[in-house]
Amino acid sequence: MSAPILELRGITKSFPGVQALEDVDFRLYPGEVHALIGENGAGKSTLIKIMTGVYQPDRGEIRLEGRPVHIHNSQEAQALGIAAIYQEPMVFPDLNVAENIFISHQDRGRWVRWGKMYADAEAILGQLDVRLDVRQPARGLTLAAQQAVEIAKAISLKVRVLIMDEPTASLSAHEVEQLFQIVRRLRCQGVAILFIGHRLEEVMRIADRITVLRDGRLISSAPREQVTVEGVIRDMVGRTIEEFFAKKTVARGDLLLSVRGLSKAGVFHDIHFDLYCGEVLGFAGLIGARRTDVALALFGVEPADAGQIWFAGREVVIRSPAEAQRLGIAYATEDRRKLGLITPMSVAANITLPTLPRYLSRLGLLRRREEAAVAEDFRRRLSIRTPSVRTEVGKLSGGNQQKVVLSKWLNAQPRLLILDEPTRGIDVRTKAEVHHMIGELAAQGLGIILISSDLPEVLAMSDRILVMREGRQMGIFSRAEATQESIMTAAMGQNRVAEAAAMAEGGRS
């Protein structure tokens, strides 16, 4: 094997109350896809930020092609050929594709040579076998196309080390395969690729080497052919997880929610289903199926304009989230950072926000001790890793932020809980904890709608599964008849429409 292009030796980094990294050694080789995995809070993000100059190590050394380097900021990292792309691409929506690719260049003169820039952009995208109109504004690009533009930007800066942090979290299966084709081309061109991901099946497909961090320490690093999924999980969590999905079969209770002919012009049409107390109803479908839009209608964010909803035995019209919450409906959004949390506020403030009047005195003053006590209870129950419930929620790892979102809505004591992509971007152990919690909530009699793009998760956690495609309901499957093949067949539009109403009606019996 050739010499490493990037080597980290004895990297140590701490923050107040937290040892983020301790004596970590790490090597990246040219033409290698090196997967870095671990739980949220394992130290992955800190290691990446040290590589890109966002953080400086307390102790340790970084070597590039064998010589020591000091990286003080992202500009210096780019100058050294180190670039990073993230789960949410950072493109400028009002600039076109070519402008986004060359936005970081300061060596193209005072005047823009538009013809050359467009030609260069097309040549770079051609290296990736990506076909985009370089004059097209970035605003209209899919998420996968935006990531391709970010990769092209890195190539334009003569990238030698490309860091990909959760790049597949929001992509469909087809888009993931397209991304992996780009990754393989970059590997053949000699680029060293650091791939961070939580989906172990993807890691096993794309990685040449797999390294596991746990609690800021290097636990293992080995070629992919020497690694098993079971071994990786054991290294990540320090114990064997026999079951990822903890859903128990419970007797369903009374009819809680009944939806008939729910429609919103241009978005979804003729949705009909029943949900019982103690039941988990999975919503499955490909990207663009409009599952989230149905959830937003049920929660009153974007109300439907046709159809009927019965909740707890009476017909209701839900025009706002406040009305939904008064009924006992809670909705945990898929976008926890933008819509689910107020990141500058504390853990405690986020947990109590939907129920704030409970913690106000007659004079309108916040009873802080009572608020903190409630937040502390959820911190223990959901194992939220935070130094204090007064810590800003934006400083927590993604998995712990997700637990805060769940705590916020559980504190509202709902009867119906809508979970939209509740395990996206969180690690194996946290995912198992969330699955266990879903099972416990169902056993307590809550009705749960689970929206997830992770098909194994939907199959394992749901009592029944409603499948959508492009805003239309394609069928409802019982647990016994739901398989990956049957769900995907329906999601792709194969002959389930006529059966949907009968299946929904059959669920009432």
N, C-alpha and C positions, 0 to 999 in steps of 0.2 A: 504494500500500500504506500502511496505517496505521502509526503509530509503534510500535516494539517495546515489548512489555510488560516484558520482561526483557532486559537487555543486559549482557554481560561484556566489559570492555575491558582488553586487555593482561594477562590473568591468567597469573601465574607462580607455580609451587609446586614446591619440591624437598624431598626427604627424604634422609637420609644415603646418599650414593652413588648417588642416583637423581634425575634431573631429570624430574619427573612431568608438568609443564606449562610451556611457555615462550611467553609473549607471545601468548596465545590470545584472539581476539575471537569473540564468539558472540552471536547475537540470536534471540529468540523473539517471534513475533507472535501477537496474539489470533486464535483461530479457525484455527490452523495446526497440522498434525502435522509436526514437524521431527525427522527421523531422525538420530541421532548414531551413527556406526559407526566401527570400527577394530579392530585386533587386540587381544587381551588384552595389557594393558600399554601401550596407546596413550595412556591418560590419561582415558578416559571416566569411570571410577568416581571419579577425583579431581575432575573437573569437576563431577560430580553432587554430591559431598560438599561442595564449595565453595558450590554453589547452595543446599544445604539446611542450611548452617551447621555441618556436622561438621568441616570444615577451614576454616582462614582462609588466604587467599592471601598469599604473600610480597610480591607486588606486583600492582597492577592495581585495577580498580574495578568494582563491581556497581551497576547502575542499574535501578530499578523504576519504570516509567512516567516515565522521564526524570529521576528524582531519585536521587542516590547513597544507597545503603543499606549498612549493615553487619549481616551475619547471623551471630550468634555461636553459635546452636544451632538444633536442629530446631523447638523451640517458637516461636522468633522467625520462622523460615521459615513455619510454619503460620499465624502471625498475619498475615503478609504475603500469604498466599494461595498459598504454594508447598508442594506435597505430593509425596511419592514413593511408588510401589508397586513391589514387587520380585518376582523370579521365584518366591520362596517367600512367600506372603502371611503377614502377621504378625497372625493373628486369635487371640482367646482362645477355646479350644475349649469351655470350660464356660459361656461366656456365650452368650446367644442373638443372633440376627442384629441386632436393634435395639440391644442393649447394645453390640455391637461397633461399630456405626455411630457411636454417640454417646459412646464411651469417652473421647475426648479433650476433651469439652466440660466446661468448668468454670463455665458460665453458666446452668445449668438449675435453680438453687436448691438448698436443703437437702433437699427431699423430691422424690422421683422421681414425676412425673406419668405413670404408665405408659401410660394411654390416649393421651395426646398423643404420647409417645415412639413408640409403635407406629404411630400415624397418620402422624407425620412420617417415620418410616423407610419406610413403604409409599409415601409420596409421592415420596421421593427415588429409591427403586428404580423407581417408575413413570416418572420422568424418563428412566431408562435402559432402559425397557421390559424390566425384569428381574422375574420372578415368583418370589418366595421367601416362605416363611412367616417373618415377622419374629420370631415366638416360638420358632422352631426353634433348638436349640443349634448352634453353628458346627461342632461336632465331626463332624456327619454331612454336611457340605457337600462337594461336589466341589471340586477345585482351582479350576476356572473360577468356581464360585459364590463361593468365598472371595475371588477377585480382584474380583468384582462388589461384594462387601461392602466391600473396601478402597477401591474407587472411590467408592462411596456415602459412606464415611466422609470422603473428601476433599471431596466435594460439600457435605456437611453443614458443613464448615469454610470454605465459600465459596471453594473453590479457584479460582485464576486461572491457575496454572501447574501442570500435572500431569506428573510425571516417571515414565515407565514403563520400568523396567530389566529387560530380558529377560522380558517378561510372557508370552511364548508358548512358552518353552523346554520346559515340561512339559505342554502342552495338545495334545489331538487336533486334527485338521483342523477338525472341526465346532466345537469349543470356540474355536479361533482365529477362526473366522468370527463367532461370537457376540461375542467380545471386540472385533473390528473394528467391528461394528455399534454397540457402546457408544462406541468411540472416535469414530466419525463423528458420533454424536449430541452428544457433548461438543464436538466441533469446531464444530458448528452453533450451539451455545450460547455460542460465543466463547471457550472455554477454549483456552489455548496448551498443546500436548502435546509433550513431548520423549520420543521413542520410541527406546530403545536395543535393538538386535537384531543377531543374527548371521545370520539366515536372509534372504539378499538378496532372494529372491522375495517374502517378506512385506514387506520394507522398500519395494520398488518398488510394491507394491499400496497401501500405506496412507499413505506419506509425501507431503507437499507439497514439502518441501525436504530435501536430504540433505547432511550435513556429515561429512567424513572427518578423523579425527585419526590421526597416525602419530608414534610416539616423542615424544608430548607436544606436537606442533606441529599447527596447523591446516593441512591440505593442500588441501582444496577444500570449497566450499559452493555449491550450485546448486539451482535448481528441479528437481523430479523429471523433467520432460519434457526437460531438457537433459542427463540423466545416463544412462549405460549401465552394465550389470552389469560389462562388461569394464573400463570406465574406473574404476569404483569399486574393483574388485579391484586394479588397477594403483596407484591412490592409496593403498590400504590397505597393500600389501606392498612398494611401490617397484619392482615388476617385474611382468611379465605371467605369470600362471599359465595355461599352455595346458591342463593337465589337473588337475582336482581329485582324481581317483581314480587311484591308481597301481598297481592290482592287475594283476599279470602272470599270464598263464596258465602254470602249471607242471604237470608230470606228477605225478599223485597217487601216493602211496606205498602202504604196507600199511594194512590196516584197523586203525584205532586205537581207536575207540569204537563199540559197538553197543548200542542201547537198544531194548528190546521191552516193550510194554505198561506203560510207566512210569505210575504213577497215584498220586494223593494225594487222599484223600476230600474232596470239596467244593472242590477247588482245580483239579486237572487230571486228565485221564483218557486212558489208552491212547495214550501217546506212543511212537512208534517211528521210529528213524532210524539211519543209519550215518554215521560221520565217518572220513575217511582222512587219513593224514599228508600235509601239504602242501595240504590243502583248507580253504577258508573256507565254512562252512555258515551262511547267514544265517537268523535267526529274525525273521519279519515278523508283523505283526498290529496291530489297533487297540488303543486303551487298554482294559485289562481282559482282554487275550488270555491272560494268565498266563504269558508267555514267561519273565519273571524268576523265577517260581516253579519252573519246570523247571530253570533254571540253579542256583537255590539247592539243589534236590534233588541235582543232580549234584555240587555242591561240599560236600554234607553239612550245610548250614546248617539246612535243613528237609527231612530225608530223606523219600523217597517211601515209601508203605506197601504198594506192590504193583509188580510188574514186575521185569525183569532188566536188568543192566548188565554188559557185557563190556568190559574195558579191556586193550589190548595182548594179546589172545588168551586172557584168563582171566576167569571170572565174578567179580565183586566186589560187595561190599555197602559202601556209603559212608554211614557214620553221623555223620561229623563233618568239619569242614574239615581237621583234622590228618590224618585218613585220606586225604582227597582229595589233600592236598599231598604225602603220602608216595608216592602213586601217580604224581604228576607232573601234577596238575590245579591250575590257578590260575584265580581269578575276580576280575576287576576290576569292582567294583560301580558301579552308575549313580549312587549318592549318595556322591560322593568326599569331601565335607566331613564328613558324619556317620559314614559307615561305612568309607570307603577310607583315611582319613588321621587321624593324631592331630595336630591343627593346632598345638598349642603346642610340639610337638617339632620338631627340625631336619629339613631335607631328608635328610641322611645317616641319621639315626635311623629315619625312615620307610622309606627304601629298604631298609635292612638288617633291619627288624623281623621279617619272616617267617622269616629265616634267621639270627637273632641268635646261635645257638650257634656258628656259624662264626667269629665275631669275639670269642669269649671265650677268655681264657687258662685254663690248668689251675686257676688259683685263682679263676676266675669273674669276672675283671676284663675290662672291655671294651678291646680293642685299637683305640684311636681312630684311629691312623694308617691301619690297614688298612681300617677302616670308611670313613674319609674318602676313601681312594684309590678304593674301589669306587664310592662316590657321585660322585666327580669324573669317573670314567669314564662313568657314565650321564649326567652333566650335559653332557659333550661329545657323546656319541653321540645324545642326544635333544634337544640344543640347549635345555636347561632354563635359562631366564633367571632367575638368582638371583645376588646379590652374592657368596654363599658357600654351600657345602653345609652350613654350620652355621646358616644363616638359618632362622628358624621357617617351616615350610611354610605356615602360615596367612597369612603376609604376601605370598605369591606370587599372581599372577593365576590365574584359573580354568584357563586352558590349561596353564600351567606346573604347577599342582597335578595336572592330569590326567597329565602326563608323569611326575610323581613316582609316581603310582599304577601306571602301566605299568612304570616302572623297578623298583618294588618286586617285582612279580611276575615280570618277566623275570630278575631276579637270582636268583629261585628255580629258574630253568632248567626250566620246565615242558615237558611233551610236549603237553598240551592247554591252550589259553588261552581262557577265556570272557570276552568283552568285552561288557559291558552298557552300552549307550549311550555308547561311548567318545568321541564328538565332541560331545555335548550341551553347549551353552553355551560353545564355544570358537570362536576366530576362523578366518578362511579359511585363513591360512597354516599355523596349527597343525593344522587339520583335514587339510590336504594332507600334512603331515608324518606324522600318525598313519596316514593311508591308505598312505603309502609304507612305513611301518614294518610294517603288517599284511602288505603284499605281500612284504616281505623275510623276515618270519618264516615265512610260508607256504612261500616258496622254500627256507628252511632245513629244512623238514620238519615244522614244528609243525602240529597240527590246531587250527583256530580256529573257535569259535562266536561269531558276531557278532550281537548283539541291537541293533536300531536302529529307532527310529520315523521315521527319515529314509529314505523309500522310495527316492529316487535313490541314496543311499549303499548300501543293501542290494543294489539291482540291480547297481550298478557293482562292488562289492567281493566279491560272493559267487559261488562256483562252483555252489552249489545253494541253494535257499531253501525253508525249512520255514515254512508259514503256520499260525498258530493263531487260534482264535476262542473266547473264553470257556472256556478250559481244554481245548479239543479241537483235535486236529490236523486241518487242512482239506486238506492236500496238500503234496507236495514237488515243486518245480519245478527243472528243469535250467536252466542259464544261457541256453540257446538258447530255451526256451519261456517264460521269466520276462519279463513286461512289467508296466508299472504297472497296466494294466487287468486282467490275469489275477491278479495278486497281490491287488489290491483286491477283485476279485470273490470270491476265496476267503476273504479276511479278513472279508467281510460275510456269509459263510455260504452261498455259492451253489454247491451241487452238486459239492463236491470230496471229501466225506468218503469216498465209496466208492472213490475212486482213491488214497487216501493210502497204504494198505498196499502196493498194487502199485508205487507210485512209490518207496517206501522200499526195497522188495525189489529193485527195478530198479537202485537205486543201488549194490547190492553187486556187480553184474555188471561 
